[in-house]
Amino acid sequence: MEAIRALRVVRKSAVKARTQTINQIPTLIVTAPSIVRDKLRGLPSRELVDTLARSRPGGDLNDPACAVRIALRRLARRYQALDEEIKDANKEIGPLVTQAAPRLIALPGVGPETGGQLLTSAGDNPERLRSEAAFAHLCGAVPVPASSGRTHRHRLNRGGDRQANNALHTIVLVRMKYDQRTQEYVARRTAQGMSKKDIVRCLKRFVAREIYRHLPHVTHPTNPLPQAA
């Protein structure tokens, strides 16, 4: 588990730096001289990065256009380097997660990143994992009552481990898009008048329950999708 945690720390910082880098490129282009801006306007992100990385801006730093081209090329190459670093981290983390929790990684919507995060969160708090309800609390997936008058409802829980909660959210979104069983559940609850937020809340609670039962050293029978919140 420590190996997964260490590699994920590096991966997370690389992802953050890559996001900052790709956001800096269009900001710099907007303020660039028109001779630079006009040639780059409208290019898709990937093509833009490749174009800038291959560019030959020249060496006259007194020319603002040249200086901007140099800066853009450096940002593009930094983005490419970070992208490769993230790919390498994914290749390293994937087998470790699969080895640590093969039953977990086999679940629909669970990948090396989300699985690694959930394993890390569970490993950080072993004393809190007395039950699936405790794990759901840890992940912030336990619904909070928000009833008013004759209206009985719940809202999303903003507490718990937010990174684990984000992993659950990602798994739910993937299942809503690709998993037929989840799609049927969403259609049924939508027909009953439930909002998308409430459906996601219910699904996150179910996924937390399912994840807990597939964590290492935890064996329980699986349940069907929930019928009610």
C-alpha angles and dihedrals in degrees: 000000000000090000091055091047094050094048092046091054090057093043092050093052090048092051090050092049092047091053091049091049096050090048092052094055099067090040090057092045093054091058095039123110113275092250088065099033097051094056094052101039115118098012115140113249097254094046090045092054093047092048093050094045091054095044124115105211099178127231110270101113091179087071108083092209091053093048091051091049090052091049092048092049091052092050092048093050090046089053091051092049092050091047090055090047091054091048090051090049090051090053090051097043097045098066092043092054091045091050093047097045114009092164091053096049090049092063117105113269095011114122134171093274098048092037091049091051093050092047090049093049092048091047092051092055110033093148091060096055099086092130143355088266090057090051090049089052089050090053094044090242098127110108119242117222112248102168122152125188109316092346112100115193144129134226136213117282113241094191133081129055103338094199091054089046090052089052090053090048091052091050091050092050092050091050092047088056102039111014114088094201091055092045090054090050092050091049092050095049092044089054088053090058099256117149122239091248091055091046090052090048091054092046093050090054090050093047091050089053092048093046092051091054091053098047115114114282092011116106123176134142115265123245130217121255114294118268095203140017 
